[in-house]
Amino acid sequence: MVVVKIGSSRRGLRSLYSIWREFPYPLRKIGTALFILYTLGMKKLSKVDDNNALTPADELGHLSFWGVPELDIVTY
């Protein structure tokens, strides 16, 4: 799989966006649709959706500012 990294900086992204805005809307619309189709095709080829195994509970992270919440399984 080939990954192309374009515009790694904010300035680069702004310049690419200004160039993109110069294209007529119908061409931008077609270009965007082709990019989406390409992205979905690469997702299907790399079989991202086939990885549906559950993450073990001990590998799950949490974000809690007041400690880990305790749940009563019976009343939950």
C-alpha positions as CSV (number, residue, x, y, z in Angstrom):
1,M,0.0,0.0,0.0
2,V,1.3,3.4,-0.9
3,V,0.7,6.3,1.5
4,V,1.2,9.8,0.2
5,K,1.7,12.4,2.8
6,I,0.9,15.9,1.4
7,G,0.9,19.0,3.5
8,S,2.4,18.1,6.8
9,S,2.3,21.7,8.0
10,R,-0.4,24.2,8.4
11,R,1.1,26.5,5.8
12,G,1.3,23.6,3.3
13,L,-2.3,22.7,3.9
14,R,-3.4,26.3,3.4
15,S,-1.5,26.6,0.1
16,L,-3.0,23.3,-1.1
17,Y,-6.5,24.5,-0.1
18,S,-6.0,27.8,-2.0
19,I,-5.0,25.9,-5.1
20,W,-7.9,23.5,-4.7
21,R,-10.3,26.4,-4.4
22,E,-9.2,27.7,-7.8
23,F,-10.6,24.6,-9.6
24,P,-14.2,24.9,-10.7
25,Y,-16.8,23.4,-8.4
26,P,-17.8,20.5,-10.7
27,L,-14.1,19.4,-10.9
28,R,-13.7,19.7,-7.1
29,K,-16.8,17.6,-6.6
30,I,-15.6,14.9,-8.9
31,G,-12.1,15.0,-7.3
32,T,-13.6,14.6,-3.9
33,A,-15.8,11.7,-4.9
34,L,-12.9,9.9,-6.5
35,F,-10.8,10.5,-3.4
36,I,-13.5,9.0,-1.2
37,L,-13.9,6.0,-3.5
38,Y,-10.1,5.5,-3.5
39,T,-10.1,5.7,0.3
40,L,-12.9,3.2,0.7
41,G,-11.2,0.9,-1.8
42,M,-8.0,1.0,0.1
43,K,-9.9,0.3,3.3
44,K,-11.5,-2.8,1.7
45,L,-8.2,-4.0,0.3
46,S,-6.4,-3.7,3.6
47,K,-9.3,-5.5,5.3
48,V,-9.6,-3.0,8.1
49,D,-13.2,-4.1,8.8
50,D,-12.2,-7.7,9.3
51,N,-10.4,-6.9,12.5
52,N,-13.4,-7.1,14.8
53,A,-11.9,-8.9,17.7
54,L,-12.9,-7.5,21.1
55,T,-10.2,-5.8,23.2
56,P,-9.5,-7.6,26.4
57,A,-10.8,-5.7,29.5
58,D,-7.3,-5.4,31.0
59,E,-6.1,-3.6,27.9
60,L,-8.9,-1.0,27.9
61,G,-7.9,2.5,29.0
62,H,-9.9,5.1,30.8
63,L,-10.0,8.8,31.4
64,S,-11.2,9.8,34.8
65,F,-10.3,12.8,36.8
66,W,-11.9,11.5,40.0
67,G,-10.6,8.0,40.0
68,V,-12.0,4.8,38.5
69,P,-15.7,4.6,38.9
70,E,-17.1,1.5,40.6
71,L,-20.2,-0.1,39.3
72,D,-22.5,-2.5,41.0
73,I,-23.1,-5.2,38.4
74,V,-26.4,-6.3,40.0
75,T,-28.1,-2.9,39.9
76,Y,-26.5,-1.8,36.6
